[in-house]
Amino acid sequence: MTMISEAAMLSELAVEFPGYEFSTQRTWEGVSLIAVRQGGSDRSGLYAVITPDPDEMRRTLLEGTGLERDRDQNPGSQNPGR
């Protein structure tokens, strides 16, 4: 993880993606973020993402929820402070 704490990162992701459960896990590469969702998205069944990169986590979750299309069509409408 980088400058912000793991707890702050998990809280931030939970606000951005309320349908997912987030946690961290020690892996061979260090600490990875884990996102898990049971149904309720474009894909049925269990959907899990494991990566040490918070930006990759966001991109992958956006692709899985269809929100990426909305952000591309309405830039600045989500997280305008970024």
Biopython code that builds the backbone (N, CA, C, O; Angstrom):
import numpy as np
from Bio.PDB.StructureBuilder import StructureBuilder

atoms = [
    (1, "MET", "N", (0.838, -1.174, 0.000)),
    (1, "MET", "CA", (0.000, 0.000, 0.000)),
    (1, "MET", "C", (0.887, 1.243, 0.000)),
    (1, "MET", "O", (2.053, 1.195, 0.392)),
    (2, "THR", "N", (0.323, 2.327, -0.437)),
    (2, "THR", "CA", (1.120, 3.538, -0.556)),
    (2, "THR", "C", (0.909, 4.458, 0.637)),
    (2, "THR", "O", (0.858, 3.998, 1.778)),
    (3, "MET", "N", (0.787, 5.749, 0.380)),
    (3, "MET", "CA", (0.765, 6.763, 1.415)),
    (3, "MET", "C", (-0.408, 6.654, 2.396)),
    (3, "MET", "O", (-0.208, 6.837, 3.597)),
    (4, "ILE", "N", (-1.617, 6.364, 1.924)),
    (4, "ILE", "CA", (-2.734, 6.310, 2.854)),
    (4, "ILE", "C", (-2.808, 4.929, 3.488)),
    (4, "ILE", "O", (-2.330, 3.946, 2.922)),
    (5, "SER", "N", (-3.406, 4.866, 4.658)),
    (5, "SER", "CA", (-3.452, 3.596, 5.389)),
    (5, "SER", "C", (-4.355, 2.593, 4.680)),
    (5, "SER", "O", (-5.197, 2.955, 3.858)),
    (6, "GLU", "N", (-4.156, 1.328, 5.021)),
    (6, "GLU", "CA", (-5.001, 0.277, 4.442)),
    (6, "GLU", "C", (-6.463, 0.507, 4.812)),
    (6, "GLU", "O", (-7.350, 0.338, 3.976)),
    (7, "ALA", "N", (-6.714, 0.889, 6.058)),
    (7, "ALA", "CA", (-8.095, 1.113, 6.503)),
    (7, "ALA", "C", (-8.745, 2.240, 5.717)),
    (7, "ALA", "O", (-9.912, 2.143, 5.338)),
    (8, "ALA", "N", (-7.996, 3.311, 5.469)),
    (8, "ALA", "CA", (-8.534, 4.439, 4.698)),
    (8, "ALA", "C", (-8.806, 4.020, 3.262)),
    (8, "ALA", "O", (-9.818, 4.418, 2.685)),
    (9, "MET", "N", (-7.923, 3.228, 2.679)),
    (9, "MET", "CA", (-8.110, 2.748, 1.312)),
    (9, "MET", "C", (-9.359, 1.874, 1.220)),
    (9, "MET", "O", (-10.150, 2.030, 0.290)),
    (10, "LEU", "N", (-9.544, 0.966, 2.162)),
    (10, "LEU", "CA", (-10.713, 0.099, 2.162)),
    (10, "LEU", "C", (-11.999, 0.909, 2.330)),
    (10, "LEU", "O", (-13.003, 0.626, 1.676)),
    (11, "SER", "N", (-11.968, 1.906, 3.198)),
    (11, "SER", "CA", (-13.146, 2.767, 3.394)),
    (11, "SER", "C", (-13.478, 3.535, 2.128)),
    (11, "SER", "O", (-14.645, 3.650, 1.755)),
    (12, "GLU", "N", (-12.459, 4.059, 1.470)),
    (12, "GLU", "CA", (-12.652, 4.810, 0.224)),
    (12, "GLU", "C", (-13.258, 3.920, -0.860)),
    (12, "GLU", "O", (-14.191, 4.326, -1.552)),
    (13, "LEU", "N", (-12.727, 2.717, -1.002)),
    (13, "LEU", "CA", (-13.260, 1.784, -2.000)),
    (13, "LEU", "C", (-14.696, 1.381, -1.671)),
    (13, "LEU", "O", (-15.527, 1.256, -2.571)),
    (14, "ALA", "N", (-14.992, 1.177, -0.385)),
    (14, "ALA", "CA", (-16.351, 0.784, 0.022)),
    (14, "ALA", "C", (-17.363, 1.875, -0.310)),
    (14, "ALA", "O", (-18.508, 1.575, -0.646)),
    (15, "VAL", "N", (-16.950, 3.140, -0.219)),
    (15, "VAL", "CA", (-17.842, 4.244, -0.574)),
    (15, "VAL", "C", (-18.051, 4.277, -2.091)),
    (15, "VAL", "O", (-19.169, 4.493, -2.560)),
    (16, "GLU", "N", (-16.989, 4.065, -2.847)),
    (16, "GLU", "CA", (-17.077, 4.090, -4.315)),
    (16, "GLU", "C", (-17.847, 2.895, -4.879)),
    (16, "GLU", "O", (-18.540, 3.023, -5.889)),
    (17, "PHE", "N", (-17.728, 1.744, -4.234)),
    (17, "PHE", "CA", (-18.326, 0.502, -4.735)),
    (17, "PHE", "C", (-19.087, -0.181, -3.598)),
    (17, "PHE", "O", (-18.597, -1.154, -3.025)),
    (18, "PRO", "N", (-20.280, 0.320, -3.269)),
    (18, "PRO", "CA", (-20.998, -0.169, -2.087)),
    (18, "PRO", "C", (-21.454, -1.630, -2.153)),
    (18, "PRO", "O", (-21.771, -2.203, -1.110)),
    (19, "GLY", "N", (-21.498, -2.241, -3.307)),
    (19, "GLY", "CA", (-21.949, -3.627, -3.403)),
    (19, "GLY", "C", (-20.873, -4.658, -3.119)),
    (19, "GLY", "O", (-21.144, -5.858, -3.148)),
    (20, "TYR", "N", (-19.654, -4.208, -2.844)),
    (20, "TYR", "CA", (-18.534, -5.118, -2.651)),
    (20, "TYR", "C", (-18.086, -5.154, -1.204)),
    (20, "TYR", "O", (-18.265, -4.188, -0.462)),
    (21, "GLU", "N", (-17.504, -6.271, -0.809)),
    (21, "GLU", "CA", (-16.837, -6.388, 0.490)),
    (21, "GLU", "C", (-15.337, -6.312, 0.216)),
    (21, "GLU", "O", (-14.824, -7.038, -0.635)),
    (22, "PHE", "N", (-14.635, -5.437, 0.931)),
    (22, "PHE", "CA", (-13.209, -5.239, 0.710)),
    (22, "PHE", "C", (-12.395, -5.709, 1.907)),
    (22, "PHE", "O", (-12.824, -5.601, 3.055)),
    (23, "SER", "N", (-11.218, -6.230, 1.612)),
    (23, "SER", "CA", (-10.279, -6.637, 2.654)),
    (23, "SER", "C", (-8.873, -6.605, 2.068)),
    (23, "SER", "O", (-8.685, -6.324, 0.885)),
    (24, "THR", "N", (-7.898, -6.894, 2.908)),
    (24, "THR", "CA", (-6.518, -7.012, 2.439)),
    (24, "THR", "C", (-6.010, -8.399, 2.814)),
    (24, "THR", "O", (-6.517, -9.043, 3.733)),
    (25, "GLN", "N", (-5.013, -8.827, 2.089)),
    (25, "GLN", "CA", (-4.403, -10.130, 2.346)),
    (25, "GLN", "C", (-2.924, -10.056, 2.011)),
    (25, "GLN", "O", (-2.540, -9.501, 0.981)),
    (26, "ARG", "N", (-2.106, -10.607, 2.871)),
    (26, "ARG", "CA", (-0.677, -10.677, 2.584)),
    (26, "ARG", "C", (-0.461, -11.719, 1.495)),
    (26, "ARG", "O", (-0.932, -12.851, 1.608)),
    (27, "THR", "N", (0.250, -11.335, 0.442)),
    (27, "THR", "CA", (0.545, -12.229, -0.675)),
    (27, "THR", "C", (2.047, -12.231, -0.908)),
    (27, "THR", "O", (2.793, -11.554, -0.202)),
    (28, "TRP", "N", (2.483, -12.988, -1.893)),
    (28, "TRP", "CA", (3.920, -13.034, -2.212)),
    (28, "TRP", "C", (4.441, -11.668, -2.608)),
    (28, "TRP", "O", (5.608, -11.361, -2.367)),
    (29, "GLU", "N", (3.591, -10.834, -3.216)),
    (29, "GLU", "CA", (4.004, -9.508, -3.667)),
    (29, "GLU", "C", (3.931, -8.459, -2.571)),
    (29, "GLU", "O", (4.342, -7.321, -2.796)),
    (30, "GLY", "N", (3.426, -8.798, -1.402)),
    (30, "GLY", "CA", (3.232, -7.838, -0.323)),
    (30, "GLY", "C", (1.793, -7.914, 0.153)),
    (30, "GLY", "O", (1.305, -8.988, 0.506)),
    (31, "VAL", "N", (1.113, -6.777, 0.164)),
    (31, "VAL", "CA", (-0.286, -6.735, 0.586)),
    (31, "VAL", "C", (-1.153, -6.470, -0.636)),
    (31, "VAL", "O", (-0.892, -5.542, -1.401)),
    (32, "SER", "N", (-2.179, -7.283, -0.817)),
    (32, "SER", "CA", (-3.106, -7.104, -1.936)),
    (32, "SER", "C", (-4.483, -6.725, -1.421)),
    (32, "SER", "O", (-4.881, -7.099, -0.317)),
    (33, "LEU", "N", (-5.195, -5.978, -2.244)),
    (33, "LEU", "CA", (-6.589, -5.631, -1.983)),
    (33, "LEU", "C", (-7.470, -6.741, -2.541)),
    (33, "LEU", "O", (-7.167, -7.316, -3.586)),
    (34, "ILE", "N", (-8.552, -7.037, -1.848)),
    (34, "ILE", "CA", (-9.498, -8.046, -2.298)),
    (34, "ILE", "C", (-10.891, -7.430, -2.303)),
    (34, "ILE", "O", (-11.311, -6.815, -1.323)),
    (35, "ALA", "N", (-11.603, -7.599, -3.414)),
    (35, "ALA", "CA", (-12.994, -7.166, -3.526)),
    (35, "ALA", "C", (-13.828, -8.380, -3.899)),
    (35, "ALA", "O", (-13.473, -9.121, -4.816)),
    (36, "VAL", "N", (-14.932, -8.587, -3.195)),
    (36, "VAL", "CA", (-15.803, -9.734, -3.453)),
    (36, "VAL", "C", (-17.240, -9.238, -3.531)),
    (36, "VAL", "O", (-17.680, -8.411, -2.733)),
    (37, "ARG", "N", (-17.961, -9.771, -4.522)),
    (37, "ARG", "CA", (-19.375, -9.446, -4.684)),
    (37, "ARG", "C", (-20.121, -10.703, -5.085)),
    (37, "ARG", "O", (-19.665, -11.462, -5.941)),
    (38, "GLN", "N", (-21.263, -10.917, -4.467)),
    (38, "GLN", "CA", (-22.132, -12.039, -4.811)),
    (38, "GLN", "C", (-23.275, -11.505, -5.653)),
    (38, "GLN", "O", (-24.186, -10.881, -5.108)),
    (39, "GLY", "N", (-23.264, -11.726, -6.964)),
    (39, "GLY", "CA", (-24.353, -11.290, -7.838)),
    (39, "GLY", "C", (-24.554, -9.783, -7.818)),
    (39, "GLY", "O", (-23.745, -9.047, -7.254)),
    (40, "GLY", "N", (-25.632, -9.331, -8.433)),
    (40, "GLY", "CA", (-25.974, -7.918, -8.403)),
    (40, "GLY", "C", (-25.197, -7.032, -9.355)),
    (40, "GLY", "O", (-25.311, -5.809, -9.268)),
    (41, "SER", "N", (-24.421, -7.590, -10.249)),
    (41, "SER", "CA", (-23.693, -6.793, -11.229)),
    (41, "SER", "C", (-23.993, -7.350, -12.618)),
    (41, "SER", "O", (-24.897, -8.169, -12.786)),
    (42, "ASP", "N", (-23.227, -6.897, -13.612)),
    (42, "ASP", "CA", (-23.403, -7.412, -14.972)),
    (42, "ASP", "C", (-23.148, -8.913, -15.045)),
    (42, "ASP", "O", (-23.659, -9.591, -15.937)),
    (43, "ARG", "N", (-22.364, -9.426, -14.116)),
    (43, "ARG", "CA", (-22.031, -10.850, -14.086)),
    (43, "ARG", "C", (-22.802, -11.514, -12.949)),
    (43, "ARG", "O", (-22.891, -10.958, -11.855)),
    (44, "SER", "N", (-23.351, -12.682, -13.198)),
    (44, "SER", "CA", (-24.035, -13.404, -12.123)),
    (44, "SER", "C", (-23.011, -14.225, -11.345)),
    (44, "SER", "O", (-21.931, -14.525, -11.853)),
    (45, "GLY", "N", (-23.354, -14.582, -10.127)),
    (45, "GLY", "CA", (-22.480, -15.408, -9.310)),
    (45, "GLY", "C", (-21.428, -14.599, -8.578)),
    (45, "GLY", "O", (-21.536, -13.380, -8.443)),
    (46, "LEU", "N", (-20.411, -15.300, -8.109)),
    (46, "LEU", "CA", (-19.326, -14.697, -7.335)),
    (46, "LEU", "C", (-18.375, -13.938, -8.256)),
    (46, "LEU", "O", (-17.986, -14.446, -9.308)),
    (47, "TYR", "N", (-18.004, -12.729, -7.861)),
    (47, "TYR", "CA", (-17.049, -11.917, -8.612)),
    (47, "TYR", "C", (-15.996, -11.446, -7.628)),
    (47, "TYR", "O", (-16.330, -10.771, -6.654)),
    (48, "ALA", "N", (-14.735, -11.781, -7.852)),
    (48, "ALA", "CA", (-13.657, -11.394, -6.948)),
    (48, "ALA", "C", (-12.506, -10.787, -7.740)),
    (48, "ALA", "O", (-12.195, -11.221, -8.850)),
    (49, "VAL", "N", (-11.883, -9.777, -7.145)),
    (49, "VAL", "CA", (-10.722, -9.122, -7.742)),
    (49, "VAL", "C", (-9.632, -9.082, -6.680)),
    (49, "VAL", "O", (-9.883, -8.673, -5.547)),
    (50, "ILE", "N", (-8.429, -9.502, -7.040)),
    (50, "ILE", "CA", (-7.291, -9.466, -6.122)),
    (50, "ILE", "C", (-6.142, -8.787, -6.847)),
    (50, "ILE", "O", (-5.696, -9.257, -7.894)),
    (51, "THR", "N", (-5.661, -7.678, -6.290)),
    (51, "THR", "CA", (-4.558, -6.937, -6.886)),
    (51, "THR", "C", (-3.890, -6.068, -5.828)),
    (51, "THR", "O", (-4.552, -5.612, -4.896)),
    (52, "PRO", "N", (-2.592, -5.836, -5.960)),
    (52, "PRO", "CA", (-1.928, -4.912, -5.035)),
    (52, "PRO", "C", (-2.086, -3.447, -5.452)),
    (52, "PRO", "O", (-1.700, -2.551, -4.700)),
    (53, "ASP", "N", (-2.640, -3.193, -6.625)),
    (53, "ASP", "CA", (-2.719, -1.844, -7.199)),
    (53, "ASP", "C", (-4.130, -1.263, -7.062)),
    (53, "ASP", "O", (-5.054, -1.757, -7.709)),
    (54, "PRO", "N", (-4.319, -0.228, -6.237)),
    (54, "PRO", "CA", (-5.652, 0.368, -6.061)),
    (54, "PRO", "C", (-6.257, 0.900, -7.363)),
    (54, "PRO", "O", (-7.469, 0.809, -7.553)),
    (55, "ASP", "N", (-5.448, 1.446, -8.252)),
    (55, "ASP", "CA", (-5.964, 1.952, -9.525)),
    (55, "ASP", "C", (-6.466, 0.818, -10.409)),
    (55, "ASP", "O", (-7.499, 0.947, -11.067)),
    (56, "GLU", "N", (-5.737, -0.289, -10.423)),
    (56, "GLU", "CA", (-6.187, -1.459, -11.179)),
    (56, "GLU", "C", (-7.492, -2.005, -10.584)),
    (56, "GLU", "O", (-8.381, -2.440, -11.317)),
    (57, "MET", "N", (-7.598, -1.977, -9.255)),
    (57, "MET", "CA", (-8.826, -2.427, -8.599)),
    (57, "MET", "C", (-10.012, -1.591, -9.074)),
    (57, "MET", "O", (-11.052, -2.135, -9.444)),
    (58, "ARG", "N", (-9.851, -0.271, -9.061)),
    (58, "ARG", "CA", (-10.937, 0.621, -9.497)),
    (58, "ARG", "C", (-11.319, 0.369, -10.959)),
    (58, "ARG", "O", (-12.501, 0.252, -11.284)),
    (59, "ARG", "N", (-10.318, 0.288, -11.837)),
    (59, "ARG", "CA", (-10.598, 0.050, -13.260)),
    (59, "ARG", "C", (-11.359, -1.252, -13.460)),
    (59, "ARG", "O", (-12.333, -1.296, -14.211)),
    (60, "THR", "N", (-10.923, -2.299, -12.800)),
    (60, "THR", "CA", (-11.559, -3.604, -12.951)),
    (60, "THR", "C", (-12.990, -3.588, -12.423)),
    (60, "THR", "O", (-13.888, -4.139, -13.058)),
    (61, "LEU", "N", (-13.209, -2.965, -11.275)),
    (61, "LEU", "CA", (-14.557, -2.906, -10.718)),
    (61, "LEU", "C", (-15.473, -2.035, -11.570)),
    (61, "LEU", "O", (-16.655, -2.345, -11.724)),
    (62, "LEU", "N", (-14.943, -0.959, -12.118)),
    (62, "LEU", "CA", (-15.746, -0.111, -13.006)),
    (62, "LEU", "C", (-16.163, -0.884, -14.251)),
    (62, "LEU", "O", (-17.308, -0.784, -14.690)),
    (63, "GLU", "N", (-15.248, -1.647, -14.816)),
    (63, "GLU", "CA", (-15.577, -2.454, -15.991)),
    (63, "GLU", "C", (-16.643, -3.478, -15.648)),
    (63, "GLU", "O", (-17.521, -3.747, -16.467)),
    (64, "GLY", "N", (-16.585, -4.055, -14.456)),
    (64, "GLY", "CA", (-17.532, -5.079, -14.041)),
    (64, "GLY", "C", (-18.913, -4.541, -13.730)),
    (64, "GLY", "O", (-19.890, -5.287, -13.793)),
    (65, "THR", "N", (-19.018, -3.258, -13.395)),
    (65, "THR", "CA", (-20.317, -2.696, -13.024)),
    (65, "THR", "C", (-20.950, -1.877, -14.130)),
    (65, "THR", "O", (-22.125, -1.525, -14.033)),
    (66, "GLY", "N", (-20.199, -1.562, -15.187)),
    (66, "GLY", "CA", (-20.727, -0.726, -16.253)),
    (66, "GLY", "C", (-20.578, 0.754, -15.951)),
    (66, "GLY", "O", (-20.955, 1.588, -16.775)),
    (67, "LEU", "N", (-20.036, 1.104, -14.786)),
    (67, "LEU", "CA", (-19.865, 2.508, -14.429)),
    (67, "LEU", "C", (-18.808, 3.198, -15.275)),
    (67, "LEU", "O", (-18.842, 4.418, -15.440)),
    (68, "GLU", "N", (-17.862, 2.421, -15.816)),
    (68, "GLU", "CA", (-16.808, 3.023, -16.629)),
    (68, "GLU", "C", (-17.403, 3.753, -17.824)),
    (68, "GLU", "O", (-16.939, 4.837, -18.178)),
    (69, "ARG", "N", (-18.427, 3.172, -18.455)),
    (69, "ARG", "CA", (-19.071, 3.831, -19.590)),
    (69, "ARG", "C", (-19.668, 5.161, -19.160)),
    (69, "ARG", "O", (-19.557, 6.157, -19.876)),
    (70, "ASP", "N", (-20.303, 5.180, -17.986)),
    (70, "ASP", "CA", (-20.898, 6.410, -17.475)),
    (70, "ASP", "C", (-19.831, 7.466, -17.219)),
    (70, "ASP", "O", (-20.033, 8.637, -17.540)),
    (71, "ARG", "N", (-18.708, 7.072, -16.650)),
    (71, "ARG", "CA", (-17.631, 8.025, -16.360)),
    (71, "ARG", "C", (-17.036, 8.565, -17.655)),
    (71, "ARG", "O", (-16.720, 9.751, -17.745)),
    (72, "ASP", "N", (-16.883, 7.702, -18.661)),
    (72, "ASP", "CA", (-16.327, 8.153, -19.933)),
    (72, "ASP", "C", (-17.258, 9.147, -20.614)),
    (72, "ASP", "O", (-16.794, 10.088, -21.259)),
    (73, "GLN", "N", (-18.569, 8.950, -20.476)),
    (73, "GLN", "CA", (-19.530, 9.838, -21.116)),
    (73, "GLN", "C", (-19.751, 11.116, -20.327)),
    (73, "GLN", "O", (-20.123, 12.138, -20.903)),
    (74, "ASN", "N", (-19.527, 11.079, -19.014)),
    (74, "ASN", "CA", (-19.726, 12.238, -18.151)),
    (74, "ASN", "C", (-18.480, 12.484, -17.304)),
    (74, "ASN", "O", (-18.534, 12.321, -16.085)),
    (75, "PRO", "N", (-17.352, 12.874, -17.918)),
    (75, "PRO", "CA", (-16.127, 13.055, -17.140)),
    (75, "PRO", "C", (-16.333, 14.103, -16.043)),
    (75, "PRO", "O", (-16.960, 15.140, -16.261)),
    (76, "GLY", "N", (-15.800, 13.813, -14.886)),
    (76, "GLY", "CA", (-15.897, 14.733, -13.756)),
    (76, "GLY", "C", (-17.147, 14.545, -12.938)),
    (76, "GLY", "O", (-17.269, 15.157, -11.876)),
    (77, "SER", "N", (-18.094, 13.717, -13.384)),
    (77, "SER", "CA", (-19.318, 13.540, -12.630)),
    (77, "SER", "C", (-19.091, 12.648, -11.398)),
    (77, "SER", "O", (-19.829, 12.764, -10.420)),
    (78, "GLN", "N", (-18.104, 11.776, -11.429)),
    (78, "GLN", "CA", (-17.765, 10.916, -10.306)),
    (78, "GLN", "C", (-16.442, 11.378, -9.745)),
    (78, "GLN", "O", (-15.493, 11.591, -10.500)),
    (79, "ASN", "N", (-16.357, 11.540, -8.425)),
    (79, "ASN", "CA", (-15.119, 11.927, -7.768)),
    (79, "ASN", "C", (-14.486, 13.160, -8.413)),
    (79, "ASN", "O", (-13.356, 13.071, -8.893)),
    (80, "PRO", "N", (-15.166, 14.298, -8.442)),
    (80, "PRO", "CA", (-14.619, 15.468, -9.101)),
    (80, "PRO", "C", (-13.317, 15.969, -8.511)),
    (80, "PRO", "O", (-12.603, 16.721, -9.174)),
    (81, "GLY", "N", (-12.979, 15.582, -7.287)),
    (81, "GLY", "CA", (-11.748, 16.041, -6.668)),
    (81, "GLY", "C", (-10.522, 15.296, -7.131)),
    (81, "GLY", "O", (-9.416, 15.621, -6.701)),
    (82, "ARG", "N", (-10.673, 14.316, -7.983)),
    (82, "ARG", "CA", (-9.509, 13.502, -8.423)),
    (82, "ARG", "C", (-8.962, 14.038, -9.709)),
    (82, "ARG", "O", (-7.991, 13.498, -10.239)),
]
sb = StructureBuilder()
sb.init_structure("model")
sb.init_model(0)
sb.init_chain("A")
sb.init_seg("    ")
for serial, (resi, resn, name, xyz) in enumerate(atoms, 1):
    if name == "N":
        sb.init_residue(resn, " ", resi, " ")
    sb.init_atom(name, np.array(xyz, "f"), 0.0, 1.0, " ", f" {name:<3s}", serial, name[0])
structure = sb.get_structure()
